[in-house]
Amino acid sequence: MLFKKLTIVLLILFSGFQSKLYSEENMEKITKININDISINFPILKKLYESGFFSNDKYSINFPGSSNESESPDGIFLESEIRNYNNKDHVFFKLIPGTGNHNFMFTWNIPKKDAEDDLLNGSFNDILKLSIHAREKDINEIVFNNLASGDIQSAEPVYDDPENGEVTGYNIKIKSRPSQTHKFFRTLGELFIVNSFGVINYWINKDENMEDWEYKLTWEGVRRKITDGWSLDTNAFRTNTIYHIYAGNIYFQTGRSNEYGFLASCAWAFTGSLIWEYIGEFREQVSTNDMIFTTMGGALVGESLRQTSIFIEQNVDNKIIRYLFMTLIDPMRIINRTIDKCFYDDIDVNIIFVNPAISMIQQSDNQQYFTGLTVNW
């Protein structure tokens, strides 16, 4: 029995190592972003830059006004400007994917009073990622793929002349998502909620679980539980593997559905397991094998099911069947997506197709701002 458990642990470790290698081999290239605030009285992009908002190992930031000169930059051009709409100040943003065969631009605006809060959430990064992907693939394909995945809420084609059917752009809606702080506390709260269901089941089967009880619900019991440390338990194999791996899968998917990466979600799976071992099963000694299987097995299964869910979403046409299977294999993704739809507004983004000659003039005009230092984070 011990040999079987050790074999499974080694397989999980090997699979995790393979996943890490795969992720390192497929790291995204660094993208250069050139930022400029036209309205110098409200330099929102400069403020975000100085606050570390662009501190990302995938971005290289170029900004005007530096004493060091460099060649005219390429990359993405992003600018902000204060404009008045309906007697209210808004921050107008224009994003041009850069030099090359990218004859389109993104424009959107946010009320000035909400600009900083709205930019600090994930929606701004969504627009950046959309433009980065559009530099590498056909913009029409990018729009429809993001629409299918739910990253874009809706996409309406724009026609200059509806009769000839030529699309001149898209009006898309991108969900304004919660801030990093909000997502942290939501993830933590969801782990407690998930574990509460386990606690209910634990006490329903109290008679069966009592044989493992070692501590009383007293301060002395708390002290003993902490000082006794971890040990291997002798529970049934299905409990130590299937049940704990499934719980770890839910913990992991909770992190992923709140937009944490693979390793951060592994940490959330470990956190969920700690909550269960120290609070849910307070009267039992912490199990070493439970911590291993819940964290590592949960991450392995959770990531596999997440990718399967994304594949189903992009390839299954029947909406009922699509959402049924997505809910079964990745329930936290559907739950958190539904919460976000209910509580967060959309940002209207216009994708405008530009005549190639006009596009070259716009890119040339933008480049005059950016003869400064490039900062790599």
Backbone torsions as a table, in degrees:
resi	resn	phi	psi	omega
1	MET	NA	-43.9	179.2
2	LEU	-64.0	-39.6	178.9
3	PHE	-62.0	-40.3	179.9
4	LYS	-63.6	-42.3	-180.0
5	LYS	-65.2	-43.5	-179.7
6	LEU	-64.4	-35.8	178.2
7	THR	-62.4	-44.2	179.9
8	ILE	-64.7	-41.5	178.4
9	VAL	-59.5	-44.3	179.9
10	LEU	-64.0	-39.0	177.5
11	LEU	-63.0	-41.2	178.8
12	ILE	-64.8	-43.1	178.4
13	LEU	-60.7	-43.5	-180.0
14	PHE	-64.6	-41.9	179.6
15	SER	-64.4	-40.5	177.8
16	GLY	-63.1	-39.1	178.7
17	PHE	-65.4	-41.1	177.5
18	GLN	-62.6	-41.9	179.3
19	SER	-62.0	-39.8	179.5
20	LYS	-64.5	-43.9	178.1
21	LEU	-61.1	-42.4	-179.1
22	TYR	-62.0	-43.1	-178.4
23	SER	-67.3	-35.0	179.5
24	GLU	-69.7	-36.0	-179.6
25	GLU	-70.8	-21.1	-175.6
26	ASN	-111.6	26.6	178.1
27	MET	-64.0	142.6	179.3
28	GLU	-71.8	149.0	177.0
29	LYS	-70.5	155.1	176.4
30	ILE	-72.6	131.4	-179.7
31	THR	-107.7	131.4	178.6
32	LYS	-84.5	130.5	178.1
33	ILE	-123.1	124.2	179.6
34	ASN	-101.7	116.9	-175.2
35	ILE	-110.6	145.9	-179.9
36	ASN	-154.9	133.1	174.4
37	ASP	-103.0	112.3	178.6
38	ILE	-69.7	-41.3	178.6
39	SER	-84.9	99.6	-173.1
40	ILE	-70.0	-17.4	178.6
41	ASN	-77.9	-13.9	178.0
42	PHE	-139.2	73.5	-176.2
43	PRO	-80.2	70.7	-173.5
44	ILE	-62.8	-40.4	-179.0
45	LEU	-68.6	-37.5	177.2
46	LYS	-63.4	-41.3	178.6
47	LYS	-61.6	-43.5	179.6
48	LEU	-65.1	-39.6	178.2
49	TYR	-61.5	-47.2	-178.5
50	GLU	-68.9	-26.9	179.2
51	SER	-78.8	-8.2	-179.9
52	GLY	91.6	11.4	-178.4
53	PHE	-59.7	-36.2	-179.2
54	PHE	-89.2	12.1	-179.9
55	SER	-71.8	85.8	-175.3
56	ASN	-143.4	132.6	-177.0
57	ASP	-70.4	-0.4	177.1
58	LYS	-98.9	-7.0	-176.5
59	TYR	-116.5	144.8	169.2
60	SER	-121.7	120.7	-170.8
61	ILE	-101.5	130.3	176.4
62	ASN	-117.8	136.4	-176.9
63	PHE	-140.3	152.0	-178.5
64	PRO	-79.5	164.0	172.7
65	GLY	93.0	4.7	-179.9
66	SER	-81.6	154.2	178.5
67	SER	-76.9	-20.4	179.5
68	ASN	-91.8	130.5	-179.7
69	GLU	-99.5	149.6	176.7
70	SER	-140.0	178.1	178.4
71	GLU	-65.2	159.8	177.1
72	SER	-58.8	125.0	-172.6
73	PRO	-78.3	159.4	169.6
74	ASP	-107.6	-158.4	178.2
75	GLY	91.7	-163.8	-176.4
76	ILE	-85.3	138.8	174.8
77	PHE	-107.5	123.8	-177.4
78	LEU	-129.0	122.6	-179.4
79	GLU	-134.2	156.1	178.4
80	SER	-126.1	153.7	179.5
81	GLU	-157.0	139.3	176.8
82	ILE	-80.7	127.1	176.3
83	ARG	-133.8	156.2	-178.2
84	ASN	-102.1	123.5	175.6
85	TYR	-124.9	123.8	178.7
86	ASN	52.1	43.9	176.9
87	ASN	64.6	21.8	176.0
88	LYS	-130.8	140.1	179.4
89	ASP	-74.8	131.5	175.1
90	HIS	-124.9	154.1	171.5
91	VAL	-95.0	117.4	179.8
92	PHE	-95.5	129.6	179.8
93	PHE	-114.7	140.4	173.2
94	LYS	-129.1	130.2	-178.8
95	LEU	-127.0	121.5	177.2
96	ILE	-112.1	124.4	-176.3
97	PRO	-59.0	-18.1	173.6
98	GLY	116.7	-168.5	-175.7
99	THR	-68.6	161.7	179.8
100	GLY	108.6	-154.6	-173.4
101	ASN	-93.5	43.6	-175.1
102	HIS	-113.4	80.8	-172.3
103	ASN	-92.4	60.9	176.7
104	PHE	-158.6	164.7	176.3
105	MET	-145.6	160.6	178.3
106	PHE	-107.9	136.3	173.2
107	THR	-134.4	143.7	175.2
108	TRP	-161.0	162.4	178.6
109	ASN	-139.3	152.6	-177.7
110	ILE	-134.1	138.1	174.8
111	PRO	-51.7	135.0	-175.2
112	LYS	-55.4	-40.1	-177.1
113	LYS	-66.3	-22.3	-178.6
114	ASP	-105.4	-1.1	-167.9
115	ALA	-58.5	-49.9	-174.6
116	GLU	-65.7	-42.3	179.4
117	ASP	-64.0	-43.3	-178.0
118	ASP	-67.5	-35.6	-179.4
119	LEU	-72.6	-27.9	-177.4
120	LEU	-76.8	-7.2	176.1
121	ASN	-94.5	-175.1	-171.0
122	GLY	-72.7	-13.5	-174.6
123	SER	-63.3	-36.8	-179.9
124	PHE	-64.2	-42.3	176.4
125	ASN	-65.3	-32.7	176.8
126	ASP	-59.8	-43.7	-179.5
127	ILE	-66.9	-41.0	177.3
128	LEU	-60.8	-46.4	-179.3
129	LYS	-63.7	-38.1	178.7
130	LEU	-61.6	-43.1	-179.4
131	SER	-69.9	-35.3	178.6
132	ILE	-65.3	-44.8	178.2
133	HIS	-65.0	-33.7	-179.0
134	ALA	-69.3	-19.5	176.3
135	ARG	-72.3	-22.4	-173.6
136	GLU	-105.6	-21.9	-177.5
137	LYS	-132.8	173.4	177.7
138	ASP	-64.6	132.9	-176.0
139	ILE	-61.7	-35.7	179.1
140	ASN	-64.2	-41.7	178.1
141	GLU	-63.8	-41.2	-180.0
142	ILE	-62.4	-45.1	-179.3
143	VAL	-60.0	-48.3	-175.9
144	PHE	-71.5	-34.6	176.5
145	ASN	-65.5	-42.1	178.6
146	ASN	-69.9	-30.5	175.4
147	LEU	-66.8	-42.1	179.6
148	ALA	-66.3	-35.3	-177.9
149	SER	-81.1	-12.2	-179.5
150	GLY	92.2	-2.3	178.2
151	ASP	-68.1	-29.6	171.8
152	ILE	-108.9	131.7	-177.1
153	GLN	-76.3	-38.2	177.9
154	SER	-157.6	158.7	179.2
155	ALA	-146.4	115.9	179.2
156	GLU	-110.9	122.6	177.5
157	PRO	-67.8	148.6	178.7
158	VAL	-113.0	134.3	-179.3
159	TYR	-119.8	134.7	169.9
160	ASP	-71.0	-43.5	178.3
161	ASP	-133.2	100.6	-176.4
162	PRO	-55.8	-24.4	-176.3
163	GLU	-70.4	-36.7	-179.7
164	ASN	-85.9	-8.4	173.4
165	GLY	72.7	14.2	-179.5
166	GLU	-84.0	120.8	-179.3
167	VAL	-79.8	127.9	-179.7
168	THR	-109.1	5.2	178.3
169	GLY	161.2	-171.9	177.9
170	TYR	-138.7	145.4	166.0
171	ASN	-104.2	112.2	-176.4
172	ILE	-116.9	157.0	176.7
173	LYS	-117.1	126.3	177.4
174	ILE	-115.3	131.6	-176.1
175	LYS	-69.4	131.6	172.2
176	SER	-78.9	114.8	-169.5
177	ARG	-101.7	166.0	-178.1
178	PRO	-66.0	157.0	179.3
179	SER	-72.2	168.6	179.0
180	GLN	-61.1	-39.8	178.9
181	THR	-62.7	-44.2	179.4
182	HIS	-61.4	-44.2	-178.2
183	LYS	-65.0	-35.2	178.2
184	PHE	-61.2	-51.6	-177.1
185	PHE	-71.0	-30.8	176.1
186	ARG	-66.7	-42.5	178.3
187	THR	-61.5	-46.4	180.0
188	LEU	-61.9	-44.4	179.1
189	GLY	-62.7	-39.4	179.7
190	GLU	-66.5	-34.1	176.6
191	LEU	-63.8	-40.3	177.3
192	PHE	-65.9	-39.7	179.4
193	ILE	-65.0	-45.7	178.7
194	VAL	-59.1	-44.4	-179.6
195	ASN	-67.5	-26.9	179.1
196	SER	-64.0	-34.0	175.8
197	PHE	-65.9	-37.7	176.5
198	GLY	-65.3	-37.2	178.7
199	VAL	-64.1	-41.4	178.2
200	ILE	-59.2	-46.6	179.1
201	ASN	-65.2	-36.4	-179.5
202	TYR	-61.1	-43.8	-178.1
203	TRP	-79.6	-23.1	172.4
204	ILE	-63.6	-38.1	178.7
205	ASN	-101.0	39.0	-175.1
206	LYS	-58.0	-42.8	-176.7
207	ASP	-59.8	-38.8	179.9
208	GLU	-71.6	-33.5	-175.3
209	ASN	-85.3	-16.8	-175.3
210	MET	-61.9	-25.8	-176.5
211	GLU	-65.7	-18.1	179.1
212	ASP	-97.6	0.2	-175.8
213	TRP	-71.3	133.6	178.5
214	GLU	-128.2	-17.3	-172.2
215	TYR	-124.6	146.6	175.2
216	LYS	-92.3	159.3	179.7
217	LEU	-79.5	65.3	179.5
218	THR	-136.0	168.5	176.4
219	TRP	-63.1	-33.0	176.1
220	GLU	-64.9	-37.1	176.8
221	GLY	-64.8	-39.3	176.7
222	VAL	-61.8	-46.0	-178.6
223	ARG	-61.1	-45.4	-178.5
224	ARG	-64.7	-40.4	-178.4
225	LYS	-62.6	-39.9	-179.6
226	ILE	-71.4	-44.1	-175.7
227	THR	-75.9	-24.1	180.0
228	ASP	-72.1	-21.9	177.7
229	GLY	73.0	-155.9	-175.6
230	TRP	-104.5	156.7	175.7
231	SER	-153.3	160.7	175.8
232	LEU	-76.1	133.4	177.6
233	ASP	-98.8	171.1	-177.0
234	THR	-119.8	31.3	178.3
235	ASN	-67.8	169.1	-179.9
236	ALA	-58.0	147.5	-176.2
237	PHE	-59.7	-40.3	-178.8
238	ARG	-65.0	-32.6	178.3
239	THR	-68.5	-45.9	-177.1
240	ASN	-72.3	-20.0	-177.0
241	THR	-111.0	-74.0	-172.2
242	ILE	-59.4	-51.2	-175.5
243	TYR	-65.6	-45.7	-177.6
244	HIS	-72.2	-34.8	177.0
245	ILE	-66.1	-39.5	178.3
246	TYR	-64.6	-42.6	177.3
247	ALA	-61.0	-43.7	177.7
248	GLY	-62.3	-35.7	176.0
249	ASN	-60.0	-43.3	178.6
250	ILE	-67.0	-42.2	177.3
251	TYR	-59.1	-47.2	-178.4
252	PHE	-62.5	-46.0	-179.8
253	GLN	-65.6	-27.9	174.8
254	THR	-62.3	-44.6	176.5
255	GLY	-64.5	-46.0	-178.6
256	ARG	-63.3	-39.4	-178.7
257	SER	-70.9	-16.4	173.3
258	ASN	-97.7	18.5	171.2
259	GLU	71.4	28.2	170.6
260	TYR	-87.0	152.6	179.3
261	GLY	-75.4	-176.7	-175.5
262	PHE	-61.5	-51.5	-176.2
263	LEU	-67.0	-40.3	177.9
264	ALA	-63.8	-37.1	178.4
265	SER	-69.7	-31.0	172.2
266	CYS	-61.3	-41.0	178.0
267	ALA	-64.0	-37.6	177.1
268	TRP	-67.5	-36.0	176.6
269	ALA	-63.5	-40.5	176.5
270	PHE	-63.6	-41.0	179.0
271	THR	-63.9	-44.0	178.3
272	GLY	-60.7	-38.1	178.6
273	SER	-68.4	-39.0	175.9
274	LEU	-60.6	-43.4	179.1
275	ILE	-59.3	-43.0	-179.2
276	TRP	-67.1	-46.2	-175.1
277	GLU	-69.1	-36.6	-175.0
278	TYR	-93.6	-23.5	-178.7
279	ILE	-115.6	-51.7	-178.6
280	GLY	-61.8	-44.9	178.1
281	GLU	-109.5	52.3	-174.5
282	PHE	-57.4	-36.5	-172.9
283	ARG	-81.1	-0.9	179.1
284	GLU	-111.8	154.9	174.3
285	GLN	-70.2	144.9	-178.9
286	VAL	-63.5	131.5	-176.2
287	SER	-95.2	122.7	178.9
288	THR	-63.7	-46.3	-178.0
289	ASN	-66.4	-32.6	176.2
290	ASP	-64.6	-41.7	179.8
291	MET	-63.2	-40.3	-179.5
292	ILE	-67.8	-51.7	-176.6
293	PHE	-66.4	-39.5	-179.0
294	THR	-64.4	-46.0	-176.4
295	THR	-73.6	-56.9	-173.0
296	MET	-76.6	-44.0	177.1
297	GLY	-65.0	-40.0	179.0
298	GLY	-62.9	-39.5	179.5
299	ALA	-66.4	-43.0	-179.4
300	LEU	-63.3	-50.7	-179.5
301	VAL	-69.2	-41.2	-177.6
302	GLY	-61.3	-43.9	180.0
303	GLU	-68.8	-37.9	177.4
304	SER	-61.6	-45.6	-179.7
305	LEU	-68.7	-34.6	177.4
306	ARG	-62.3	-47.5	179.6
307	GLN	-64.9	-35.1	175.7
308	THR	-64.3	-40.4	178.8
309	SER	-62.4	-43.0	178.2
310	ILE	-63.8	-40.8	178.3
311	PHE	-62.1	-44.7	178.8
312	ILE	-61.7	-42.0	-178.9
313	GLU	-62.0	-35.6	-176.5
314	GLN	-87.1	-14.1	-171.9
315	ASN	-125.4	-9.6	179.5
316	VAL	-100.5	121.2	-174.9
317	ASP	-78.4	-38.7	-177.0
318	ASN	-68.5	117.2	-173.0
319	LYS	-63.2	-41.9	-177.8
320	ILE	-64.4	-48.5	-179.9
321	ILE	-64.3	-40.8	-178.8
322	ARG	-59.1	-51.1	-177.0
323	TYR	-74.1	-27.3	176.2
324	LEU	-63.4	-50.0	-178.7
325	PHE	-69.6	-37.5	177.6
326	MET	-62.0	-40.0	180.0
327	THR	-68.4	-37.0	-179.4
328	LEU	-68.0	-40.7	-172.8
329	ILE	-98.2	-18.3	179.4
330	ASP	-145.4	64.6	-172.3
331	PRO	-62.4	-35.9	-176.2
332	MET	-67.0	-31.1	177.7
333	ARG	-64.1	-42.2	180.0
334	ILE	-70.6	-41.5	-179.4
335	ILE	-61.6	-49.7	-177.4
336	ASN	-71.1	-31.7	175.0
337	ARG	-64.0	-40.8	179.3
338	THR	-65.5	-41.4	177.5
339	ILE	-60.5	-45.1	-179.2
340	ASP	-63.2	-38.9	179.2
341	LYS	-64.4	-32.8	-176.9
342	CYS	-78.5	-32.1	-169.0
343	PHE	-113.8	-6.6	-177.5
344	TYR	-125.7	139.3	-176.5
345	ASP	-79.6	165.4	176.0
346	ASP	-91.1	152.6	170.5
347	ILE	-108.5	125.0	179.5
348	ASP	-81.8	123.1	179.3
349	VAL	-121.2	131.0	176.7
350	ASN	-100.7	126.1	171.4
351	ILE	-102.7	116.7	-174.1
352	ILE	-112.6	124.1	175.4
353	PHE	-79.1	129.4	-174.1
354	VAL	-112.9	140.4	173.5
355	ASN	-55.0	134.3	-176.2
356	PRO	-52.8	-38.6	-179.6
357	ALA	-65.9	-44.0	178.1
358	ILE	-64.6	-38.4	179.7
359	SER	-59.9	-41.6	179.9
360	MET	-65.4	-38.3	178.6
361	ILE	-65.5	-43.7	-180.0
362	GLN	-62.6	-42.2	179.7
363	GLN	-64.6	-39.7	178.4
364	SER	-64.8	-41.4	178.1
365	ASP	-63.3	-39.6	-179.9
366	ASN	-68.1	-35.3	-175.1
367	GLN	-65.5	-24.5	-179.0
368	GLN	-64.4	-23.3	179.5
369	TYR	-75.2	-25.7	-164.4
370	PHE	-112.3	78.0	174.7
371	THR	-118.5	24.3	-174.9
372	GLY	-102.4	-165.5	-175.7
373	LEU	-74.6	138.1	173.1
374	THR	-95.7	129.1	-177.6
375	VAL	-110.4	121.7	177.8
376	ASN	-97.8	128.3	-179.0
377	TRP	-93.0	NA	NA
